[in-house]
Amino acid sequence: MAKKLTTRSYDAVAYLQTKQDCALYLQAVIDESDGEPTQVVAALADIARARGMLHLARETGLTREGLYKALSPEGNPSFAMVMKVCKALGLKLHTELVEA
């Protein structure tokens, strides 16, 4: 009889302990998202939870509930909100030329 395999849910938040971890994670998601904004927003939500949603709400001037809603899978944050969240998290989005 085969031994039963048990698994646990993966939560990236457990691994986002430093600002560098957060920056590398966000960059990896951007690189792998193939232009899918929901994946980038989900990564921002993970980083926000890891860094503290209440602290982020204070830094952005938004409500905690508003942040949870905007960064949820059903949310659709404006680009301005994404930039505000990145700034409050100490992250900066940048571009680079991709050869076609």
CYANA upper distance limits for C-alpha pairs under 8 A (distance plus 0.5 A):
 11 ASP  CA     15 TYR  CA      8.41
 12 ALA  CA     16 LEU  CA      7.12
 12 ALA  CA     46 ASP  CA      7.16
 13 VAL  CA     17 GLN  CA      8.42
 13 VAL  CA     46 ASP  CA      6.09
 13 VAL  CA     47 ILE  CA      7.19
 13 VAL  CA     49 ARG  CA      7.32
 13 VAL  CA     50 ALA  CA      5.63
 14 ALA  CA     50 ALA  CA      7.91
 15 TYR  CA     21 ASP  CA      8.06
 16 LEU  CA     21 ASP  CA      5.77
 16 LEU  CA     22 CYS  CA      6.11
 16 LEU  CA     25 TYR  CA      8.46
 16 LEU  CA     47 ILE  CA      7.41
 16 LEU  CA     50 ALA  CA      6.64
 17 GLN  CA     21 ASP  CA      6.85
 17 GLN  CA     22 CYS  CA      8.10
 17 GLN  CA     50 ALA  CA      7.72
 18 THR  CA     22 CYS  CA      6.94
 19 LYS  CA     23 ALA  CA      6.67
 19 LYS  CA     90 GLY  CA      8.08
 20 GLN  CA     24 LEU  CA      6.57
 21 ASP  CA     25 TYR  CA      6.54
 22 CYS  CA     26 LEU  CA      6.62
 22 CYS  CA     47 ILE  CA      6.58
 23 ALA  CA     27 GLN  CA      6.64
 23 ALA  CA     91 LEU  CA      7.00
 24 LEU  CA     28 ALA  CA      6.58
 25 TYR  CA     29 VAL  CA      6.73
 25 TYR  CA     43 ALA  CA      8.05
 26 LEU  CA     30 ILE  CA      6.65
 26 LEU  CA     40 VAL  CA      7.66
 26 LEU  CA     43 ALA  CA      6.59
 26 LEU  CA     44 LEU  CA      7.61
 27 GLN  CA     31 ASP  CA      6.55
 28 ALA  CA     32 GLU  CA      6.58
 29 VAL  CA     33 SER  CA      6.10
 29 VAL  CA     39 GLN  CA      7.43
 29 VAL  CA     40 VAL  CA      6.69
 29 VAL  CA     43 ALA  CA      7.39
 30 ILE  CA     34 ASP  CA      8.03
 30 ILE  CA     35 GLY  CA      8.04
 30 ILE  CA     39 GLN  CA      8.40
 30 ILE  CA     40 VAL  CA      6.58
 33 SER  CA     37 PRO  CA      7.98
 33 SER  CA     39 GLN  CA      6.68
 33 SER  CA     40 VAL  CA      7.62
 36 GLU  CA     40 VAL  CA      7.62
 37 PRO  CA     41 VAL  CA      6.69
 38 THR  CA     42 ALA  CA      6.53
 38 THR  CA     73 PRO  CA      7.53
 39 GLN  CA     43 ALA  CA      6.73
 40 VAL  CA     44 LEU  CA      6.77
 41 VAL  CA     45 ALA  CA      6.68
 41 VAL  CA     71 LEU  CA      6.42
 41 VAL  CA     72 SER  CA      8.40
 41 VAL  CA     82 VAL  CA      8.38
 42 ALA  CA     46 ASP  CA      6.81
 42 ALA  CA     71 LEU  CA      7.01
 42 ALA  CA     72 SER  CA      7.53
 42 ALA  CA     73 PRO  CA      7.38
 43 ALA  CA     47 ILE  CA      6.74
 44 LEU  CA     48 ALA  CA      6.47
 44 LEU  CA     71 LEU  CA      7.71
 44 LEU  CA     85 VAL  CA      8.49
 44 LEU  CA     86 CYS  CA      8.40
 45 ALA  CA     49 ARG  CA      6.66
 45 ALA  CA     68 TYR  CA      8.17
 45 ALA  CA     71 LEU  CA      5.81
 45 ALA  CA     72 SER  CA      7.66
 46 ASP  CA     50 ALA  CA      6.69
 47 ILE  CA     51 ARG  CA      6.58
 48 ALA  CA     52 GLY  CA      6.34
 48 ALA  CA     53 MET  CA      6.01
 48 ALA  CA     56 LEU  CA      7.33
 48 ALA  CA     89 LEU  CA      8.03
 49 ARG  CA     53 MET  CA      5.88
 51 ARG  CA     55 HIS  CA      8.12
 51 ARG  CA     56 LEU  CA      8.06
 51 ARG  CA     89 LEU  CA      8.18
 52 GLY  CA     56 LEU  CA      6.74
 53 MET  CA     57 ALA  CA      6.56
 53 MET  CA     64 ARG  CA      6.78
 53 MET  CA     67 LEU  CA      8.17
 54 LEU  CA     58 ARG  CA      6.89
 54 LEU  CA     64 ARG  CA      6.32
 55 HIS  CA     59 GLU  CA      6.79
 56 LEU  CA     60 THR  CA      6.59
 56 LEU  CA     64 ARG  CA      8.37
 56 LEU  CA     85 VAL  CA      7.90
 56 LEU  CA     88 ALA  CA      6.96
 56 LEU  CA     89 LEU  CA      7.71
 57 ALA  CA     61 GLY  CA      6.25
 57 ALA  CA     62 LEU  CA      5.52
 57 ALA  CA     63 THR  CA      5.94
 57 ALA  CA     64 ARG  CA      5.71
 57 ALA  CA     67 LEU  CA      7.50
 58 ARG  CA     62 LEU  CA      7.31
 58 ARG  CA     63 THR  CA      8.20
 59 GLU  CA     88 ALA  CA      6.20
 60 THR  CA     84 LYS  CA      6.81
 60 THR  CA     85 VAL  CA      7.05
 60 THR  CA     88 ALA  CA      6.71
 62 LEU  CA     66 GLY  CA      7.00
 62 LEU  CA     67 LEU  CA      7.29
 63 THR  CA     67 LEU  CA      6.78
 64 ARG  CA     68 TYR  CA      6.77
 65 GLU  CA     69 LYS  CA      6.63
 66 GLY  CA     70 ALA  CA      6.51
 67 LEU  CA     71 LEU  CA      6.42
 68 TYR  CA     72 SER  CA      6.35
 69 LYS  CA     74 GLU  CA      8.05
 69 LYS  CA     75 GLY  CA      6.20
 70 ALA  CA     74 GLU  CA      8.21
 70 ALA  CA     75 GLY  CA      4.83
 70 ALA  CA     76 ASN  CA      6.33
 70 ALA  CA     77 PRO  CA      5.62
 71 LEU  CA     75 GLY  CA      6.06
 71 LEU  CA     76 ASN  CA      7.85
 71 LEU  CA     77 PRO  CA      7.35
 77 PRO  CA     81 MET  CA      6.49
 77 PRO  CA     82 VAL  CA      7.08
 78 SER  CA     82 VAL  CA      6.90
 79 PHE  CA     83 MET  CA      6.68
 80 ALA  CA     84 LYS  CA      6.64
 81 MET  CA     85 VAL  CA      6.56
 82 VAL  CA     86 CYS  CA      6.63
 83 MET  CA     87 LYS  CA      6.60
 83 MET  CA     93 LEU  CA      8.49
 84 LYS  CA     88 ALA  CA      6.68
 85 VAL  CA     89 LEU  CA      6.64
 86 CYS  CA     90 GLY  CA      6.71
 86 CYS  CA     91 LEU  CA      5.36
 86 CYS  CA     92 LYS  CA      6.67
 86 CYS  CA     93 LEU  CA      8.17
 87 LYS  CA     91 LEU  CA      6.02
 87 LYS  CA     92 LYS  CA      6.98
